[in-house]
Amino acid sequence: MARAIAINHVTVIVDDLAAACRFYSEELGLELLPAFDLDFPVQFFRINDHQQLHVTEWDDTPSFRGHICLQVDDFTAVFTRMKELGAIDTAPWGLVRRLPDGAMQMFVRDPAGNLLEINCPESTKVDEAIFSDDLVQSDAGTFKSGRDEGRGKRGADATLYPEG
């Protein structure tokens, strides 16, 4: 059986391509790439050597909980900047937190309202001072929805970073 082997790119829909380009390039440090000669507003960004983010302008409605996740190299700096921008959104998935595997996690909105998960592995140094912020959960844990309807595989060895 054939299987999917990688995520090549993810596309987000925005209502202002210029504002989105500034956010993704200036706030998250993504490199602009040339896009194909399409007949609609679009910008490609390099995430790394194997993955891209495609940003395109259309009339659309952002998802409340659906999101893409970007790993960052300096969680503290991104947390500080996103807080300054008022971009941190705790409504869909709760407070900024350290997950049980040690990874850090927060959710932010881009200028068009798209939800982004920002995270880093346990090995990334995080300034412990952020845990005194009201937007940050003080103890490690996961989001609790109150639904009490757990389905799907669970385990104590769950992690966002299975490769270590």
Residue frames as qw, qx, qy, qz and C-alpha x, y, z in Angstrom:
[[0.000, 0.888, 0.460, 0.000, 0.00, 0.00, 0.00],
 [0.345, 0.525, -0.042, 0.777, 1.24, 3.50, -0.81],
 [0.433, -0.695, -0.451, 0.357, 1.58, 5.89, 2.12],
 [0.073, 0.966, -0.016, 0.248, 1.97, 9.59, 2.68],
 [0.802, -0.008, -0.243, 0.545, 5.62, 10.36, 3.52],
 [0.330, -0.168, -0.188, 0.910, 5.75, 14.08, 4.34],
 [0.153, 0.875, 0.397, -0.231, 3.81, 17.31, 4.49],
 [0.546, 0.316, 0.254, 0.733, 5.09, 19.36, 1.56],
 [0.013, 0.206, -0.038, 0.978, 3.08, 22.51, 2.20],
 [0.019, -0.603, -0.728, 0.326, 0.09, 23.90, 4.00],
 [0.077, 0.439, 0.325, 0.834, -2.11, 26.68, 2.62],
 [0.072, -0.534, -0.578, 0.612, -3.75, 29.35, 4.74],
 [0.143, 0.685, 0.505, 0.505, -6.41, 31.67, 3.42],
 [0.268, -0.380, -0.285, 0.838, -6.12, 35.37, 4.32],
 [0.226, 0.853, 0.468, -0.039, -8.11, 38.52, 3.65],
 [0.096, 0.972, -0.198, -0.081, -5.05, 40.80, 3.23],
 [0.918, 0.222, -0.111, 0.309, -2.04, 39.24, 1.52],
 [0.308, 0.683, -0.309, 0.586, 0.29, 42.15, 2.33],
 [0.502, -0.638, 0.336, -0.478, -0.51, 42.06, 6.07],
 [0.980, -0.153, 0.117, -0.048, -0.11, 38.28, 6.15],
 [0.768, 0.454, -0.203, 0.404, 3.23, 38.48, 4.32],
 [0.004, -0.719, 0.391, -0.574, 4.52, 40.99, 6.88],
 [0.755, -0.475, 0.279, -0.356, 3.39, 38.74, 9.76],
 [0.994, 0.015, 0.077, 0.080, 4.89, 35.51, 8.40],
 [0.680, 0.495, -0.197, 0.503, 8.15, 37.10, 7.27],
 [0.045, 0.666, -0.330, 0.667, 8.75, 39.72, 10.00],
 [0.619, -0.510, 0.319, -0.504, 7.23, 38.02, 13.05],
 [0.941, -0.141, 0.296, -0.080, 7.96, 34.36, 12.28],
 [0.250, -0.657, 0.604, 0.375, 11.05, 34.77, 10.11],
 [0.766, 0.283, 0.567, 0.105, 9.83, 32.78, 7.10],
 [0.215, -0.351, 0.500, 0.762, 11.63, 33.34, 3.79],
 [0.613, 0.575, 0.108, -0.531, 9.60, 34.48, 0.77],
 [0.468, -0.062, 0.779, 0.412, 9.80, 32.15, -2.22],
 [0.300, 0.181, -0.430, -0.832, 8.59, 32.68, -5.78],
 [0.615, 0.256, 0.635, -0.392, 5.11, 31.30, -6.46],
 [0.409, 0.292, 0.744, 0.441, 3.80, 29.83, -9.69],
 [0.091, 0.002, -0.249, -0.964, 2.23, 32.26, -12.17],
 [0.014, 0.488, 0.862, -0.138, -1.28, 31.94, -10.68],
 [0.024, -0.512, -0.368, -0.776, -4.20, 34.26, -11.42],
 [0.529, -0.773, -0.291, -0.195, -4.92, 35.07, -7.76],
 [0.081, -0.813, 0.434, -0.379, -2.97, 36.68, -4.89],
 [0.963, -0.231, -0.114, 0.078, -0.54, 34.17, -3.37],
 [0.070, 0.797, -0.566, 0.196, 2.82, 34.05, -1.63],
 [0.925, -0.059, -0.354, 0.123, 4.95, 30.98, -0.93],
 [0.272, -0.818, 0.442, -0.248, 7.23, 30.85, 2.13],
 [0.641, 0.245, -0.701, 0.194, 10.06, 28.49, 3.04],
 [0.735, -0.635, 0.065, -0.229, 9.61, 26.85, 6.45],
 [0.571, -0.523, 0.591, 0.226, 12.66, 24.61, 5.99],
 [0.003, 0.399, -0.746, -0.533, 14.35, 22.72, 3.15],
 [0.003, -0.148, -0.964, -0.221, 11.37, 20.39, 2.76],
 [0.008, -0.656, -0.738, 0.159, 8.26, 22.31, 3.78],
 [0.078, 0.229, 0.192, 0.951, 6.48, 25.45, 2.63],
 [0.146, 0.577, 0.596, -0.540, 3.62, 27.65, 3.74],
 [0.129, 0.348, 0.543, 0.753, 1.39, 28.98, 0.98],
 [0.058, 0.509, 0.459, -0.725, -0.63, 32.09, 1.78],
 [0.089, 0.305, 0.641, 0.699, -3.45, 33.07, -0.56],
 [0.193, 0.179, 0.283, -0.922, -6.08, 35.79, -0.46],
 [0.247, -0.342, -0.782, -0.458, -9.75, 34.78, -0.72],
 [0.526, -0.371, 0.131, -0.754, -13.04, 35.58, 0.98],
 [0.653, -0.082, -0.751, 0.048, -13.27, 32.86, 3.62],
 [0.596, -0.697, 0.072, -0.391, -13.97, 32.24, 7.31],
 [0.200, 0.497, -0.790, 0.300, -11.10, 31.16, 9.60],
 [0.707, -0.260, -0.657, -0.029, -11.52, 28.00, 11.65],
 [0.511, -0.774, 0.134, -0.348, -12.03, 28.35, 15.41],
 [0.756, -0.503, 0.418, 0.013, -9.94, 25.27, 16.37],
 [0.887, 0.343, 0.148, 0.270, -8.41, 23.97, 13.13],
 [0.163, -0.922, 0.296, 0.191, -4.77, 25.03, 12.91],
 [0.794, 0.431, -0.322, 0.283, -1.32, 24.47, 11.56],
 [0.699, -0.682, 0.061, 0.206, 1.64, 24.06, 13.89],
 [0.511, 0.736, -0.293, 0.333, 5.01, 25.76, 13.50],
 [0.800, -0.392, -0.163, 0.424, 8.04, 24.80, 15.55],
 [0.127, 0.952, -0.134, 0.244, 10.12, 27.81, 16.59],
 [0.712, 0.217, -0.429, 0.512, 13.72, 28.11, 17.72],
 [0.150, 0.103, -0.456, 0.871, 13.05, 30.72, 20.45],
 [0.264, -0.596, -0.748, -0.125, 9.71, 30.13, 22.18],
 [0.298, -0.602, -0.377, 0.637, 10.26, 32.89, 24.76],
 [0.091, -0.242, 0.248, 0.934, 10.88, 35.53, 22.08],
 [0.192, -0.290, -0.702, -0.621, 7.85, 34.48, 20.05],
 [0.316, -0.616, -0.697, 0.188, 5.67, 34.38, 23.18],
 [0.231, -0.513, -0.190, 0.804, 6.80, 37.89, 24.13],
 [0.028, 0.111, -0.418, -0.901, 6.19, 39.29, 20.63],
 [0.244, -0.395, -0.785, -0.411, 2.82, 37.57, 20.18],
 [0.282, -0.630, -0.592, 0.417, 1.71, 38.92, 23.55],
 [0.124, -0.392, 0.046, 0.911, 2.76, 42.44, 22.47],
 [0.157, -0.034, -0.605, -0.780, 0.72, 42.00, 19.28],
 [0.584, 0.059, 0.400, -0.704, -2.30, 40.68, 21.20],
 [0.579, 0.286, -0.616, -0.451, -2.15, 37.61, 18.96],
 [0.053, 0.086, -0.965, 0.242, -2.27, 34.88, 21.63],
 [0.647, -0.183, -0.242, -0.700, -5.68, 33.17, 21.61],
 [0.107, -0.181, 0.907, -0.366, -6.52, 30.97, 24.59],
 [0.673, 0.100, 0.176, -0.712, -10.18, 30.45, 23.64],
 [0.812, 0.235, -0.404, -0.349, -9.86, 27.39, 21.37],
 [0.835, 0.087, -0.512, 0.180, -7.22, 25.30, 23.17],
 [0.683, -0.675, -0.210, 0.186, -6.51, 26.99, 26.50],
 [0.260, -0.920, 0.239, 0.170, -3.51, 28.68, 28.05],
 [0.463, 0.661, -0.580, 0.112, 0.08, 28.59, 26.87],
 [0.844, -0.436, 0.253, -0.182, 1.55, 25.46, 28.43],
 [0.029, 0.488, -0.869, -0.074, 4.29, 22.93, 28.82],
 [0.852, 0.022, -0.330, -0.406, 2.97, 19.58, 27.58],
 [0.877, -0.410, 0.238, -0.075, 3.60, 16.31, 29.46],
 [0.896, 0.228, 0.057, 0.377, 6.45, 15.49, 27.01],
 [0.501, -0.481, 0.023, 0.719, 8.17, 18.79, 27.89],
 [0.286, 0.381, 0.441, 0.761, 7.30, 20.58, 24.64],
 [0.068, 0.405, 0.296, -0.862, 5.94, 24.13, 24.89],
 [0.140, 0.475, 0.762, 0.417, 2.69, 25.05, 23.16],
 [0.134, 0.496, 0.300, -0.804, 0.69, 28.22, 22.46],
 [0.365, 0.567, 0.674, 0.302, -1.93, 29.26, 19.96],
 [0.064, -0.473, 0.024, 0.879, -1.91, 32.57, 18.11],
 [0.528, 0.712, 0.457, -0.074, -3.94, 34.22, 15.36],
 [0.438, 0.068, 0.341, 0.829, -2.40, 35.66, 12.22],
 [0.116, 0.207, 0.033, -0.971, -3.78, 39.00, 10.92],
 [0.460, -0.068, -0.564, -0.682, -6.52, 37.15, 8.98],
 [0.712, -0.297, 0.267, -0.578, -7.62, 35.17, 12.04],
 [0.836, 0.171, -0.519, -0.044, -6.02, 31.83, 11.10],
 [0.725, -0.632, 0.243, -0.129, -5.07, 29.80, 14.15],
 [0.592, 0.529, -0.570, 0.211, -1.43, 28.78, 14.47],
 [0.845, -0.525, -0.014, 0.103, 0.01, 26.49, 17.08],
 [0.285, 0.776, -0.489, 0.279, 3.51, 27.59, 18.02],
 [0.892, -0.445, 0.073, -0.023, 5.67, 25.03, 19.78],
 [0.274, 0.702, -0.642, 0.141, 9.18, 23.89, 20.55],
 [0.821, -0.073, -0.561, 0.078, 10.69, 20.67, 21.84],
 [0.706, -0.687, -0.132, 0.110, 11.71, 20.13, 25.45],
 [0.754, -0.066, 0.036, 0.653, 15.36, 20.70, 24.48],
 [0.205, 0.653, 0.141, 0.715, 14.66, 24.37, 23.63],
 [0.288, -0.192, -0.508, 0.788, 15.51, 26.72, 26.49],
 [0.191, -0.729, -0.461, -0.469, 12.44, 28.62, 27.71],
 [0.032, 0.361, -0.405, 0.839, 12.62, 31.51, 30.18],
 [0.285, -0.364, -0.857, 0.227, 10.87, 30.16, 33.29],
 [0.047, 0.233, 0.282, -0.929, 9.64, 33.73, 34.02],
 [0.367, -0.086, -0.487, -0.787, 6.88, 33.28, 31.43],
 [0.404, -0.312, -0.860, -0.006, 5.17, 30.80, 33.76],
 [0.103, -0.400, -0.530, 0.741, 4.18, 33.70, 36.02],
 [0.201, 0.046, -0.314, -0.927, 2.21, 35.29, 33.16],
 [0.572, 0.195, 0.482, -0.635, -1.61, 35.04, 33.30],
 [0.715, 0.439, -0.284, -0.464, -1.63, 33.62, 29.76],
 [0.448, 0.381, -0.807, 0.049, 0.53, 30.65, 30.81],
 [0.882, -0.362, -0.228, -0.197, -0.53, 27.51, 32.67],
 [0.260, -0.787, 0.521, -0.206, 1.76, 27.14, 35.67],
 [0.611, -0.281, 0.740, -0.026, 1.98, 23.32, 35.62],
 [0.089, 0.219, -0.823, -0.517, 2.53, 20.87, 32.77],
 [0.480, 0.319, 0.737, -0.352, -0.60, 19.42, 31.23],
 [0.134, 0.229, 0.727, 0.633, -2.96, 19.29, 28.30],
 [0.354, -0.117, -0.111, -0.921, -6.12, 21.13, 27.28],
 [0.108, 0.276, 0.915, -0.273, -9.26, 19.89, 29.04],
 [0.179, -0.230, -0.487, -0.823, -12.40, 20.44, 27.01],
 [0.430, 0.008, 0.524, -0.735, -14.90, 19.16, 29.56],
 [0.684, 0.168, -0.417, -0.574, -16.37, 16.81, 26.94],
 [0.546, -0.287, 0.747, -0.246, -15.24, 13.64, 28.77],
 [0.867, 0.411, 0.173, -0.221, -15.33, 11.80, 25.44],
 [0.172, -0.659, 0.663, 0.311, -11.84, 10.46, 24.81],
 [0.914, 0.332, 0.230, -0.040, -11.55, 8.49, 21.57],
 [0.547, 0.743, -0.355, 0.148, -8.42, 7.58, 19.66],
 [0.835, -0.010, -0.387, 0.392, -5.14, 6.06, 20.79],
 [0.298, -0.899, 0.182, -0.265, -3.73, 7.49, 24.05],
 [0.892, -0.038, -0.295, 0.341, -0.53, 6.77, 25.93],
 [0.513, -0.797, 0.027, 0.319, 1.94, 8.01, 28.51],
 [0.580, -0.209, 0.406, 0.675, 4.54, 8.09, 25.75],
 [0.373, 0.825, 0.396, 0.155, 2.57, 10.59, 23.60],
 [0.397, -0.519, 0.136, 0.744, 4.79, 13.35, 22.16],
 [0.450, 0.850, 0.054, -0.266, 4.89, 16.04, 19.50],
 [0.222, 0.778, -0.578, -0.103, 8.52, 15.09, 18.85],
 [0.982, -0.093, 0.129, -0.099, 8.77, 11.32, 18.33],
 [0.773, 0.477, -0.239, 0.343, 12.29, 11.59, 16.85],
 [0.694, -0.339, -0.299, 0.560, 13.65, 13.04, 20.09]]
